[in-house]
Amino acid sequence: METLSNSERYAKAVANSKRVRWDIDRDVIRGRHFDYARTFLPAGLSLVDELDFLTPGDKRLMSQVQGRSYTNIFGLAERFISAKVVEITRGHALGDQVALQALVRMTDEELKHQELFRRLEEMMAQDMPAGYRLAVDPDEVARAVLAKSTWSVLALTLDIELFTLAHYRASIQPQELCALWKDVFLFHWKEESQHAVLDELEFLREDARVTPAERDAGVNDLIALVGAVDGILQAQAGADAAYFNAAARGEYSAQQRGMVADAILKAYRWQYIVSGVMEPRFQKVLFGLLNETQAARIQEALGPLMYAAPASPDRDPGPVNP
């Protein structure tokens, strides 16, 4: 396998960024609308098949409700990611100009992604039932995240970028979905593929700079950020369950409606936390930097959330193994 230096990896990210560059209207939306007769978020992410009492139409509606929040939560995450990238770009301003160019391009692309997700929300708001809401304020979330150490924020960012790629490859790309919704994440994946490379480079660069005590504090910050993410997911899952239950066509009991709420929270924990920490590349990078005590602290913090990994014959949703 070809081994590239860090300078070569920055240069390759720039070249790939130029090659895959896309425009929201010309390449993604192309004058189209969402097809509400089709699934948005696939069952591998929405876990909708665990709700076997839902009608086929309501399973589709569930995929659309979760798909709407999937775009909005990505837009929320990219708010603090772009702000952090702007900050760390300063470290290259009077040094490696190729690295600087790569991070400037990444910031521009993340801002474009935010615009895309805002446009999609406007489109869905026109066509889906009234009553949907984003349960948290993106700027407040960004301020809270950015108050943590750079080490922890870059670790979280790498996790997000890597699970973004994994979701597309494993669950979105292979499925027959609403064509526009699927294309959104095809084009998103094309640029996020470069961002994941840059996130890893910058995370390792930051790790090489910190002291052992600062790294240990960063582990505490990362655990706190995961807890904060889970708080966001609980709030959004509650809002989305209420929205779905109000819009669903089927007749469901109070117990079944409660099961819907539990299933949405499980799906969101799977999408935004568990699928990321189970991603092999993230485990290799993160746990490769930690001592046994630090790794154990992270495993303990993640333990109550690991139930959200969907059971399958070939996967044991047990503890994370560094």
C-alpha positions in Angstrom: 0.0 0.0 0.0 1.3 3.5 -0.9 2.4 5.5 2.2 2.1 9.2 1.8 3.7 11.9 4.0 1.5 14.3 5.8 2.4 17.0 3.2 1.4 14.7 0.4 -1.9 13.8 2.1 -2.8 17.5 2.4 -1.9 18.0 -1.3 -4.0 15.0 -2.3 -6.9 16.3 -0.3 -6.7 19.6 -2.2 -6.5 17.8 -5.6 -9.5 15.6 -4.7 -11.5 18.6 -3.5 -11.0 20.3 -6.8 -11.9 17.2 -8.7 -15.2 16.5 -6.9 -16.3 20.1 -6.4 -20.1 20.4 -6.8 -22.8 23.1 -6.8 -26.0 22.9 -4.9 -28.4 23.8 -7.7 -26.5 22.5 -10.8 -25.5 19.1 -9.4 -27.6 18.2 -6.4 -31.1 19.7 -6.4 -31.4 20.2 -10.2 -34.9 21.6 -10.0 -36.2 18.4 -8.3 -38.5 17.9 -5.3 -38.5 15.2 -2.7 -40.5 12.0 -3.6 -42.7 11.3 -0.6 -43.7 8.0 -2.1 -40.2 6.7 -1.4 -38.1 6.0 1.6 -35.6 8.7 2.8 -33.4 7.3 5.6 -32.9 3.5 5.0 -33.9 0.9 7.6 -30.3 0.1 8.4 -30.1 3.6 10.0 -33.7 4.3 11.0 -34.2 0.9 12.6 -37.8 1.2 11.5 -38.1 -2.5 10.9 -37.9 -3.1 14.6 -41.4 -1.5 14.8 -43.2 -4.4 13.1 -46.7 -3.0 14.0 -46.3 0.1 11.8 -48.1 0.1 8.5 -45.9 0.3 5.4 -47.0 3.9 4.8 -46.1 4.8 8.4 -42.7 3.1 8.1 -42.1 5.3 5.1 -43.2 8.3 7.0 -40.9 7.4 9.9 -38.0 7.2 7.4 -38.9 10.7 6.2 -39.2 12.2 9.7 -35.8 10.7 10.7 -34.4 11.7 7.3 -35.4 15.3 7.9 -33.7 15.3 11.3 -30.7 13.5 9.8 -30.1 16.5 7.5 -30.7 19.0 10.2 -28.4 17.4 12.7 -25.7 17.3 10.1 -26.2 21.0 9.5 -26.0 21.5 13.3 -22.7 19.6 13.5 -21.2 21.4 10.6 -21.8 24.7 12.4 -19.2 23.9 15.1 -16.9 21.9 12.7 -16.5 24.9 10.4 -15.9 27.2 13.3 -13.2 24.9 14.7 -11.5 24.5 11.3 -11.3 28.3 10.9 -9.6 28.4 14.3 -7.0 25.7 13.6 -6.3 27.1 10.1 -4.4 29.9 11.8 -1.8 27.3 12.8 -0.8 26.9 9.2 -1.2 30.5 8.1 2.5 31.3 8.2 3.7 27.7 7.5 2.5 24.9 5.2 0.5 26.7 2.6 -0.8 23.5 1.0 -2.3 22.5 4.4 -3.7 26.0 4.7 -5.3 25.7 1.3 -6.8 22.3 2.2 -8.4 23.6 5.4 -9.7 26.7 3.8 -11.3 24.6 1.1 -12.8 22.4 3.8 -14.3 25.4 5.6 -15.8 26.6 2.4 -17.3 23.1 1.7 -18.7 22.8 5.2 -20.4 26.2 4.8 -21.9 25.0 1.5 -23.2 21.9 3.2 -24.9 24.0 5.8 -26.5 26.0 3.1 -27.6 22.8 1.4 -29.2 21.4 4.5 -31.0 24.8 5.2 -32.4 24.6 1.6 -33.6 21.0 2.2 -35.3 22.0 5.4 -37.2 24.8 3.6 -38.3 22.3 0.9 -39.5 19.7 3.5 -41.2 22.3 5.5 -43.4 23.1 2.5 -44.4 19.5 1.8 -44.5 17.6 5.1 -47.1 18.0 7.9 -46.8 21.0 10.1 -45.4 20.7 13.6 -41.8 19.6 13.0 -39.2 21.4 15.0 -35.4 21.2 15.6 -35.2 20.8 19.4 -31.9 22.7 19.9 -30.3 25.9 18.7 -27.3 25.2 16.4 -25.4 28.3 17.6 -25.9 27.4 21.3 -24.7 23.9 20.6 -21.7 25.2 18.7 -20.7 27.5 21.6 -21.0 24.7 24.1 -18.9 22.3 21.9 -16.2 24.9 21.2 -15.8 25.6 24.9 -14.2 22.2 25.2 -10.5 21.4 24.4 -9.4 21.4 20.8 -8.2 17.8 21.3 -11.7 16.6 22.2 -13.5 18.7 19.6 -11.2 17.3 16.8 -11.8 13.7 18.2 -15.6 14.3 18.0 -15.2 15.8 14.5 -13.2 12.8 13.2 -15.9 10.5 14.6 -18.6 12.4 12.8 -16.8 12.5 9.5 -16.0 8.8 9.6 -19.5 7.7 10.5 -20.8 9.9 7.7 -18.7 8.0 5.2 -19.7 4.6 6.8 -23.4 5.5 6.7 -23.3 6.3 3.0 -21.3 3.3 1.9 -23.1 0.7 4.1 -26.7 1.9 4.3 -27.5 4.7 1.8 -25.7 3.9 -1.4 -27.0 0.3 -1.8 -30.7 1.2 -1.2 -33.5 2.3 -3.4 -34.5 5.6 -1.9 -35.9 9.0 -2.8 -33.6 10.0 -5.7 -33.0 13.6 -4.4 -32.4 12.5 -0.8 -30.0 9.8 -1.9 -28.1 12.3 -4.2 -27.7 14.8 -1.3 -25.7 12.2 0.6 -23.8 11.0 -2.5 -22.5 14.5 -3.1 -22.0 15.1 0.7 -19.9 11.9 0.8 -17.7 13.0 -2.0 -16.5 16.1 -0.1 -16.6 14.5 3.4 -14.1 11.9 2.1 -11.5 14.6 2.0 -12.6 16.1 5.3 -12.1 12.8 7.1 -8.4 12.8 5.9 -7.9 16.3 7.1 -9.6 15.7 10.4 -7.3 12.8 11.2 -4.2 14.8 10.2 -5.3 17.7 12.4 -6.3 15.5 15.4 -3.0 13.7 15.3 -1.2 17.1 15.0 -3.0 18.4 18.0 -2.3 15.2 20.0 1.4 15.6 19.3 1.3 19.1 20.7 -0.6 18.4 24.0 0.9 17.2 27.3 -0.1 13.9 28.9 -2.2 15.9 31.4 -3.9 17.9 28.6 -4.7 14.6 26.8 -6.2 13.2 29.9 -8.3 16.3 30.3 -9.2 16.0 26.6 -10.6 12.4 27.3 -12.8 13.9 30.0 -14.0 16.6 27.6 -14.7 14.0 24.9 -16.8 12.0 27.3 -18.7 15.2 28.2 -19.2 15.9 24.6 -20.7 12.4 24.0 -23.0 13.0 26.9 -24.0 16.4 25.4 -24.6 14.8 22.0 -26.9 12.2 23.7 -28.8 15.0 25.4 -29.4 16.6 21.9 -30.5 13.2 20.6 -32.9 12.7 23.5 -34.5 16.1 22.9 -34.8 15.6 19.1 -36.1 12.0 19.5 -38.8 13.3 21.8 -39.8 16.0 19.4 -39.7 13.6 16.4 -41.8 11.0 18.2 -44.5 13.5 19.0 -44.4 14.8 15.4 -44.6 11.3 13.9 -47.4 10.2 16.3 -49.4 13.2 15.3 -48.9 12.7 11.6 -49.2 8.8 11.4 -52.1 7.4 9.6 -52.3 4.1 11.5 -54.2 3.5 14.8 -51.7 2.8 17.5 -52.1 2.2 21.2 -50.4 4.4 23.9 -48.0 1.5 24.4 -47.1 1.4 20.7 -46.6 5.2 20.6 -44.2 4.8 23.5 -42.4 2.1 21.6 -42.1 4.6 18.7 -40.4 7.1 21.0 -38.0 4.5 22.4 -37.2 3.3 18.9 -36.4 6.7 17.5 -34.0 7.4 20.4 -32.3 4.1 19.9 -32.0 4.8 16.2 -30.5 8.3 16.9 -28.0 6.8 19.4 -27.1 4.3 16.7 -26.7 6.9 14.0 -24.8 9.6 15.9 -22.8 7.8 18.6 -22.6 4.0 18.4 -22.0 3.6 14.7 -19.2 6.1 15.0 -17.4 4.6 17.9 -17.7 1.1 16.3 -16.1 2.4 13.1 -12.7 0.6 12.8 -10.7 3.6 11.6 -11.9 5.8 14.5 -11.1 3.1 17.1 -7.6 2.6 15.6 -6.8 6.3 15.7 -8.4 7.2 19.0 -7.5 4.2 21.1 -4.0 4.2 19.6 -3.4 7.5 21.5 -4.8 6.4 24.9 -3.5 4.5 27.8 -5.5 1.6 29.3 -7.1 3.8 32.0 -8.3 6.4 29.5 -9.6 3.7 27.2 -11.5 2.1 30.1 -13.1 5.5 31.0 -14.4 5.9 27.5 -15.7 2.3 27.4 -17.5 2.8 30.7 -19.1 6.0 29.4 -20.3 4.4 26.2 -21.6 1.2 27.9 -25.2 2.4 28.5 -25.5 3.4 24.8 -24.2 0.3 23.2 -27.6 -1.4 23.2 -28.4 0.8 20.2 -26.2 -1.3 17.9 -28.6 -3.4 15.8 -28.2 -7.1 16.5 -27.1 -9.2 13.5 -25.8 -12.7 13.1 -22.3 -11.5 12.3 -22.0 -8.6 14.7 -21.8 -8.6 18.5 -23.0 -5.2 19.8 -20.9 -5.6 22.9 -18.3 -3.2 24.4 -16.0 -1.2 22.2 -12.7 -2.9 22.0 -9.7 -0.6 21.6 
